[in-house]
Amino acid sequence: MQSIPVYIPKWALWQDHAEYPTLMTHMSNGQPTGIDKKDLARGIAPAWRRRLDLFGRASAEVLGRVLEGASTDDVRNTRVVFASRHGNIERTLKLLGQIAREEIPSPADFSMSVHNALVGVASINWAITQSHSAISAGNDSFVAALTEALSQLSDDPHSPVAIVYIDLALPDVYAQNDPEGTRGTAFAMIMTSPLANTATTPAPGAAFCFEPRPVAPDEVAPQPPFARTHARMMADFLKNNHPCDTPPSPPAPTSCLLAGRSFAWHMVRNG
């Protein structure tokens, strides 16, 4: 299969550390800075922001960071691929409890528990008129989102694609299904195609190629990486390959393999 060239000019990673949540972006050269949970998603209109819990606000925060500074037309024409392993499970669990107690489920919680609810809010808030996709593929959720985004970019290279991924730690009743020390992770990045007709020149060092690779059954790890691990791997790779005046020492790796159960993307820096 042919490799797919892309530009990744913007990315953002939020992590819910026990002491203090942090945010890393391309603008900070990947240096983590503290951010209060109450300060997340300030770019969302108040009427919509009030409907968002931590799941929605963290997602909106990283998406807003990668849309920041883009022209109105670029934002309007951005396709969004949203991915989460479990979605907003806190709201889902709350609804299940209400049903078990024979209470009337909350309409607000129901509407915001739908898997693509956050993208709907984002589309209204930022006036995005392009299509959006919502994906849940277990541990392969991030790899599946990347596959969908690259497929869309190859099919139509003239509009940017944004990936938004989030998973929070599972509630106590399901906590045994998470590795010990799991923390909430939200990641977003913008991808554009070198084939697009645009006057915008991407930042040096933001050019990559994605090479598709099958994964043989004997190559599958006994405990394959969780989607949040793939998101952090991507953020670390982009951080280490961010253009800067002082090259990193030792030199940054020039490739990154994001492997799922049956499919992988080999990401290679160009230049």
C-alpha positions as CSV (number, residue, x, y, z in Angstrom):
1,M,0.0,0.0,0.0
2,Q,1.2,3.5,-0.8
3,S,2.4,5.8,2.0
4,I,0.3,9.0,2.7
5,P,2.1,12.3,3.1
6,V,0.6,14.8,5.5
7,Y,1.4,18.0,7.4
8,I,0.7,18.2,11.1
9,P,1.0,21.9,12.0
10,K,-0.9,21.8,15.3
11,W,-1.5,19.3,18.1
12,A,-2.5,19.4,21.8
13,L,-2.4,16.8,24.7
14,W,-4.2,17.1,28.0
15,Q,-3.6,14.7,30.9
16,D,-5.4,14.4,34.2
17,H,-2.6,14.1,36.7
18,A,-3.6,13.4,40.3
19,E,-2.0,16.6,41.6
20,Y,-2.6,19.0,38.7
21,P,-3.8,18.4,35.1
22,T,-1.4,19.5,32.4
23,L,-1.6,20.7,28.8
24,M,1.1,20.4,26.1
25,T,0.8,22.0,22.7
26,H,2.9,22.6,19.6
27,M,2.9,26.3,20.7
28,S,4.7,25.4,23.9
29,N,7.2,23.1,22.1
30,G,5.6,20.3,24.0
31,Q,6.4,21.6,27.5
32,P,3.6,20.7,29.9
33,T,1.9,23.5,31.7
34,G,-0.7,23.2,34.5
35,I,-4.4,23.9,33.8
36,D,-7.2,23.9,36.2
37,K,-10.2,21.7,35.2
38,K,-12.5,24.7,35.7
39,D,-10.5,26.5,33.0
40,L,-11.0,23.9,30.3
41,A,-13.0,24.8,27.1
42,R,-13.1,28.5,27.6
43,G,-13.5,28.7,23.8
44,I,-16.9,27.2,24.0
45,A,-19.9,29.5,24.3
46,P,-21.2,29.6,27.9
47,A,-24.6,28.1,27.0
48,W,-22.9,25.0,25.6
49,R,-20.1,24.9,28.1
50,R,-22.5,24.5,30.9
51,R,-23.7,21.2,29.4
52,L,-20.2,19.8,29.3
53,D,-18.7,17.7,32.0
54,L,-14.9,16.9,32.3
55,F,-15.2,14.5,29.3
56,G,-16.6,17.2,27.1
57,R,-14.5,20.1,28.3
58,A,-11.2,18.2,28.0
59,S,-12.2,17.2,24.4
60,A,-13.3,20.7,23.5
61,E,-10.1,22.2,25.0
62,V,-7.7,20.2,22.8
63,L,-9.9,20.7,19.7
64,G,-10.0,24.4,20.4
65,R,-6.2,24.5,20.7
66,V,-5.7,23.1,17.2
67,L,-8.4,25.3,15.6
68,E,-7.0,28.4,17.3
69,G,-5.6,31.0,14.8
70,A,-7.1,29.3,11.7
71,S,-9.2,31.4,9.3
72,T,-12.9,31.2,9.4
73,D,-13.0,29.3,6.1
74,D,-10.4,26.8,7.3
75,V,-12.3,26.1,10.5
76,R,-15.6,25.8,8.7
77,N,-14.1,23.3,6.2
78,T,-12.4,21.1,8.9
79,R,-13.6,17.5,9.0
80,V,-13.6,16.1,12.5
81,V,-12.8,12.4,13.5
82,F,-13.7,11.8,17.2
83,A,-12.6,8.7,19.0
84,S,-13.0,7.3,22.4
85,R,-12.7,3.7,23.8
86,H,-15.7,4.1,26.1
87,G,-17.2,7.5,25.4
88,N,-18.7,9.5,28.2
89,I,-19.1,6.5,30.5
90,E,-19.8,8.6,33.6
91,R,-23.0,9.9,32.1
92,T,-23.9,6.4,30.8
93,L,-23.4,4.9,34.2
94,K,-25.5,7.7,35.7
95,L,-28.3,6.9,33.2
96,L,-28.1,3.2,34.0
97,G,-28.5,4.0,37.7
98,Q,-31.5,6.1,37.1
99,I,-33.1,3.3,35.0
100,A,-32.3,0.7,37.7
101,R,-34.0,2.9,40.3
102,E,-37.0,3.3,38.0
103,E,-36.4,7.0,37.8
104,I,-36.9,9.2,34.7
105,P,-33.5,9.4,32.9
106,S,-32.2,12.9,32.6
107,P,-32.7,14.2,29.0
108,A,-29.6,16.4,29.3
109,D,-27.4,13.4,30.4
110,F,-29.0,11.2,27.6
111,S,-28.3,13.8,24.9
112,M,-24.7,14.4,26.0
113,S,-24.0,10.6,26.5
114,V,-24.4,9.9,22.7
115,H,-21.0,9.1,21.3
116,N,-20.8,12.0,18.8
117,A,-22.4,14.6,21.2
118,L,-19.2,16.5,21.7
119,V,-18.6,16.9,17.9
120,G,-22.1,18.2,17.5
121,V,-21.5,20.8,20.1
122,A,-18.1,21.7,18.5
123,S,-19.8,22.0,15.1
124,I,-22.3,24.5,16.4
125,N,-19.7,26.4,18.5
126,W,-17.1,26.8,15.7
127,A,-19.6,26.8,12.8
128,I,-18.0,23.7,11.3
129,T,-20.0,22.7,8.2
130,Q,-18.0,19.6,7.1
131,S,-18.8,16.0,8.1
132,H,-17.7,14.4,11.3
133,S,-17.2,10.8,12.3
134,A,-17.4,9.1,15.8
135,I,-15.4,6.0,16.4
136,S,-15.1,3.4,19.2
137,A,-12.8,0.4,18.5
138,G,-11.7,-0.8,21.9
139,N,-7.9,-0.6,22.4
140,D,-7.6,0.2,18.7
141,S,-9.7,3.4,18.9
142,F,-6.8,5.7,18.2
143,V,-5.4,3.6,15.3
144,A,-8.9,3.4,13.9
145,A,-9.4,7.2,14.1
146,L,-6.0,7.7,12.4
147,T,-7.1,5.3,9.6
148,E,-10.4,7.1,9.1
149,A,-8.7,10.5,9.1
150,L,-6.0,9.5,6.6
151,S,-8.6,7.9,4.4
152,Q,-10.6,11.1,4.3
153,L,-7.5,13.1,3.6
154,S,-6.5,10.8,0.7
155,D,-10.1,10.9,-0.7
156,D,-10.3,14.7,-0.5
157,P,-7.0,16.5,0.1
158,H,-8.4,20.0,-0.1
159,S,-10.0,20.1,3.4
160,P,-8.1,19.7,6.7
161,V,-9.0,16.8,9.1
162,A,-8.9,17.1,12.9
163,I,-8.6,14.0,15.1
164,V,-9.9,14.3,18.6
165,Y,-9.4,11.4,21.0
166,I,-10.3,11.2,24.7
167,D,-10.6,8.6,27.4
168,L,-11.0,9.2,31.1
169,A,-10.2,6.7,33.9
170,L,-13.1,4.3,34.3
171,P,-15.5,4.6,37.2
172,D,-14.8,2.5,40.3
173,V,-17.3,-0.2,39.3
174,Y,-15.3,-0.8,36.1
175,A,-11.8,0.2,37.4
176,Q,-10.5,-3.4,37.2
177,N,-10.5,-3.1,33.4
178,D,-8.0,-0.2,33.4
179,P,-4.2,-0.6,34.1
180,E,-3.1,0.7,37.5
181,G,-2.3,4.4,37.5
182,T,-4.5,5.2,34.5
183,R,-5.2,8.8,34.0
184,G,-7.5,10.8,31.7
185,T,-6.0,11.7,28.3
186,A,-7.3,14.0,25.6
187,F,-5.4,14.5,22.3
188,A,-6.1,16.5,19.1
189,M,-4.2,17.3,16.0
190,I,-4.8,18.9,12.6
191,M,-3.7,17.1,9.4
192,T,-3.5,18.7,6.0
193,S,-2.4,17.3,2.6
194,P,0.6,18.6,0.6
195,L,-1.8,18.2,-2.4
196,A,-4.2,20.9,-1.1
197,N,-4.5,24.1,-2.9
198,T,-3.6,26.5,-0.1
199,A,-1.5,29.6,0.3
200,T,-0.5,28.5,3.9
201,T,3.0,27.1,4.2
202,P,3.3,24.6,7.0
203,A,5.9,25.0,9.7
204,P,9.3,23.3,8.9
205,G,9.5,19.9,10.3
206,A,5.7,19.4,10.3
207,A,5.8,17.0,7.3
208,F,5.3,13.3,7.8
209,C,4.5,10.1,5.9
210,F,2.2,7.4,7.1
211,E,2.9,3.9,5.9
212,P,0.2,1.3,6.4
213,R,1.4,-2.1,7.8
214,P,-0.4,-5.3,8.5
215,V,0.2,-6.9,11.9
216,A,0.7,-10.7,11.8
217,P,-1.0,-12.8,14.5
218,D,2.4,-13.7,16.1
219,E,3.3,-10.0,16.3
220,V,0.3,-9.0,18.5
221,A,1.4,-8.2,22.0
222,P,-0.3,-10.3,24.8
223,Q,-1.5,-7.0,26.2
224,P,-1.7,-4.6,23.3
225,P,-1.3,-0.8,24.0
226,F,-4.4,1.1,25.1
227,A,-5.6,3.9,22.8
228,R,-4.4,6.5,25.3
229,T,-0.9,5.0,25.0
230,H,-1.1,5.5,21.2
231,A,-2.2,9.1,21.8
232,R,0.7,9.8,24.1
233,M,3.2,8.1,21.7
234,M,1.9,10.4,19.0
235,A,2.3,13.5,21.2
236,D,5.8,12.5,22.3
237,F,6.8,11.9,18.7
238,L,5.4,15.3,17.5
239,K,7.0,17.0,20.5
240,N,10.4,15.5,19.7
241,N,10.1,16.5,16.1
242,H,8.9,20.1,16.7
243,P,11.1,22.5,14.8
244,C,13.4,24.5,17.2
245,D,16.6,26.4,17.2
246,T,18.5,23.8,19.3
247,P,18.3,20.2,18.0
248,P,17.5,17.7,20.8
249,S,20.3,15.7,22.3
250,P,20.3,12.8,21.7
251,P,18.7,13.2,18.3
252,A,14.9,12.7,18.2
253,P,13.6,9.4,16.6
254,T,12.5,9.9,13.0
255,S,9.8,7.3,13.1
256,C,7.0,6.0,15.3
257,L,5.0,2.7,15.0
258,L,1.4,2.8,16.2
259,A,0.3,-0.8,16.1
260,G,-3.1,-2.3,16.9
261,R,-4.3,-5.8,17.0
262,S,-4.4,-6.3,13.2
263,F,-3.2,-3.1,11.6
264,A,-0.4,-0.5,12.2
265,W,0.7,2.9,10.9
266,H,4.4,3.6,10.6
267,M,4.8,7.3,10.9
268,V,8.0,8.8,9.4
269,R,9.3,12.3,9.6
270,N,10.1,13.9,6.2
271,G,13.3,15.9,6.0
